[in-house]
Amino acid sequence: MTKAKQTANTLVDTNAPKAVAVPPALTNEQLLARIAELEKSLANKNASGTRLKVSEKGAVSFYGTGRWPITLYASQWEILFSNVESIKSFIEQNKALLSFKPAAEAKQAQQAAA
């Protein structure tokens, strides 16, 4: 049974397949060039291990420290930056109490996030 609706004296079949734009066929050379371009882009992205992005709500998201990004508004980043020395000092003073991710585990988390 097909669904249909009446609109402005026209019967429209709502189950009809939607038109899809199909890109023109690419040659093998064009496909290989595109693959090389994408691989280079991916290699550049993974080389640094970190990246920044502006979120939908206008915050700054820092990717590459774990599975999820660190996202703060610009004013929050400024507060964090102004307190870098005290944060470093706090970490140094409490090193015995803190947990640290092994480098291999941190790298896997970065790759999983990408």
QUIURHU-V533945 format. One line per field, one symbol per residue. ss: DSSP state (H for helix, E for strand, L for the rest). A space follows every 10 residues. Layout:
ss=???
This chain:
ss=LLLEEEELLE EEELLLLLLL LLLLLLLHHH HHHHHHHHHH HHHHHHHHLL EEEELLLLLE EEELLLLLLE EELHHHHHHH HHLHHHHHHH HHHLHHHLLL LLHHHHHHHH HHHL
